């Protein structure tokens, strides 16, 4: 089991948010604002649920927590 924590994720998001939006998906989402980040969180969560019930891995299971952290960080 990993020792990776939500605090680690928040630190990564904070670091990536400081670069130019053209260089980072996170920076682009932060620059778009909390409403856009919340919309992306909803989209990613729905995709994760669909993937979970269909047994596919077409989406990354890390995207919803990342989007949630970005939304909170905005």
MIGU-252405 format. One record per atom (N, C-alpha, C): x, y, z; residue in one letter. Coordinates in steps of 0.05 Angstrom, whole numbers, padded with zeros to 5 digits, always signed. Layout:
! residues N
XYZA;...
This chain:
! residues 74
+00017-00024+00000X;+00000+00000+00000X;+00018+00025+00000X;+00009+00045-00014X;+00024+00069-00017X;+00021+00088+00007X;+00042+00103+00012X;+00041+00124+00033X;+00032+00151+00021X;+00023+00151-00004X;+00014+00175-00017X;-00012+00185-00004X;-00013+00211+00003X;-00036+00221+00017X;-00050+00243+00001X;-00073+00252+00010X;-00086+00274-00002X;-00070+00300+00001X;-00055+00302+00022X;-00037+00325+00026X;-00016+00325+00004X;-00006+00302-00003X;+00013+00300-00025X;+00000+00309-00052X;-00024+00300-00056X;-00039+00308-00080X;-00043+00338-00081X;-00050+00350-00058X;-00054+00379-00057X;-00029+00394-00063X;-00006+00384-00054X;+00020+00397-00059X;+00026+00396-00089X;+00020+00373-00102X;+00025+00371-00131X;+00007+00390-00146X;-00019+00391-00138X;-00037+00410-00152X;-00028+00438-00148X;-00020+00446-00124X;-00010+00473-00119X;+00014+00480-00136X;+00032+00461-00139X;+00056+00466-00155X;+00049+00468-00185X;+00032+00451-00194X;+00025+00451-00222X;+00007+00475-00229X;-00008+00486-00210X;-00025+00509-00215X;-00009+00534-00221X;+00016+00534-00213X;+00033+00558-00216X;+00046+00561-00243X;+00045+00540-00260X;+00057+00542-00286X;+00038+00553-00306X;+00047+00559-00330X;+00030+00570-00351X;+00008+00550-00358X;-00017+00560-00363X;-00039+00542-00370X;-00033+00525-00395X;-00016+00535-00413X;-00010+00520-00437X;+00008+00496-00431X;+00021+00496-00408X;+00040+00475-00400X;+00028+00454-00382X;+00004+00459-00370X;-00006+00441-00350X;-00037+00440-00352X;-00047+00415-00352X;-00077+00412-00351X;-00088+00423-00325X;-00073+00419-00304X;-00082+00430-00278X;-00082+00460-00278X;-00061+00473-00288X;-00060+00502-00290X;-00083+00513-00307X;-00088+00499-00329X;-00110+00508-00347X;-00137+00507-00332X;-00141+00485-00317X;-00167+00482-00302X;-00169+00503-00280X;-00147+00508-00266X;-00147+00528-00245X;-00153+00556-00256X;-00140+00562-00279X;-00144+00588-00292X;-00173+00592-00301X;-00186+00570-00308X;-00214+00572-00316X;-00233+00577-00293X;-00224+00573-00269X;-00241+00579-00245X;-00254+00555-00233X;-00266+00560-00210X;-00278+00539-00193X;-00302+00526-00207X;-00318+00542-00221X;-00342+00531-00234X;-00333+00510-00256X;-00313+00517-00272X;-00304+00499-00292X;-00291+00474-00279X;-00276+00478-00257X;-00264+00455-00243X;-00286+00437-00232X;-00307+00449-00221X;-00329+00433-00210X;-00343+00417-00232X;-00347+00429-00256X;-00359+00416-00278X;-00342+00392-00287X;-00316+00396-00288X;-00297+00375-00296X;-00298+00352-00275X;-00299+00359-00250X;-00302+00339-00228X;-00326+00322-00233X;-00349+00334-00239X;-00373+00319-00244X;-00371+00300-00268X;-00358+00311-00290X;-00354+00294-00313X;-00337+00270-00307X;-00315+00275-00293X;-00296+00253-00287X;-00308+00233-00268X;-00324+00242-00249X;-00337+00224-00230X;-00357+00206-00245X;-00373+00217-00263X;-00392+00201-00278X;-00377+00180-00295X;-00355+00188-00308X;-00340+00169-00324X;-00328+00147-00306X;-00319+00154-00282X;-00308+00133-00264X;-00329+00114-00256X;-00353+00123-00250X;-00375+00106-00242X;-00383+00087-00265X;-00385+00098-00289X;-00392+00082-00312X;-00371+00061-00317X;-00346+00068-00315X;-00324+00049-00319X;-00325+00027-00297X;-00332+00035-00273X;-00333+00015-00251X;-00355-00005-00255X;-00378+00004-00263X;-00401-00015-00266X;-00399-00031-00292X;-00385-00020-00312X;-00383-00035-00337X;-00358-00053-00338X;-00341-00050-00318X;-00317-00067-00316X;-00295-00058-00335X;-00297-00034-00346X;-00276-00024-00364X;-00257-00006-00349X;-00235-00001-00360X;-00215+00018-00348X;-00209+00040-00368X;-00230+00051-00380X;-00227+00072-00400X;-00221+00100-00387X;-00223+00102-00362X;-00218+00127-00348X;-00198+00121-00325X;-00184+00141-00318X;-00165+00139-00296X;-00179+00141-00269X;-00175+00123-00251X;-00188+00125-00225X;-00177+00148-00208X;-00156+00160-00217X;-00144+00183-00202X;-00157+00209-00211X;-00170+00211-00233X;-00181+00236-00243X;-00201+00249-00224X;-00221+00234-00213X;-00240+00248-00195X;-00226+00260-00171X;-00208+00246-00157X;-00195+00259-00134X;-00178+00283-00142X;-00165+00281-00165X;-00149+00304-00175X;-00167+00328-00180X;-00190+00323-00194X;-00208+00345-00200X;-00220+00357-00175X;-00226+00340-00156X;-00237+00349-00130X;-00217+00367-00116X;-00191+00359-00117X;-00170+00375-00104X;-00167+00402-00119X;-00168+00401-00145X;-00166+00426-00160X;-00189+00445-00154X;-00213+00434-00153X;-00237+00449-00146X;-00234+00462-00119X;-00225+00447-00100X;-00221+00457-00072X;-00199+00479-00072X;-00178+00474-00088X;-00155+00492-00089X;-00162+00519-00101X;-00181+00519-00120X;-00190+00544-00134X;-00201+00563-00113X;
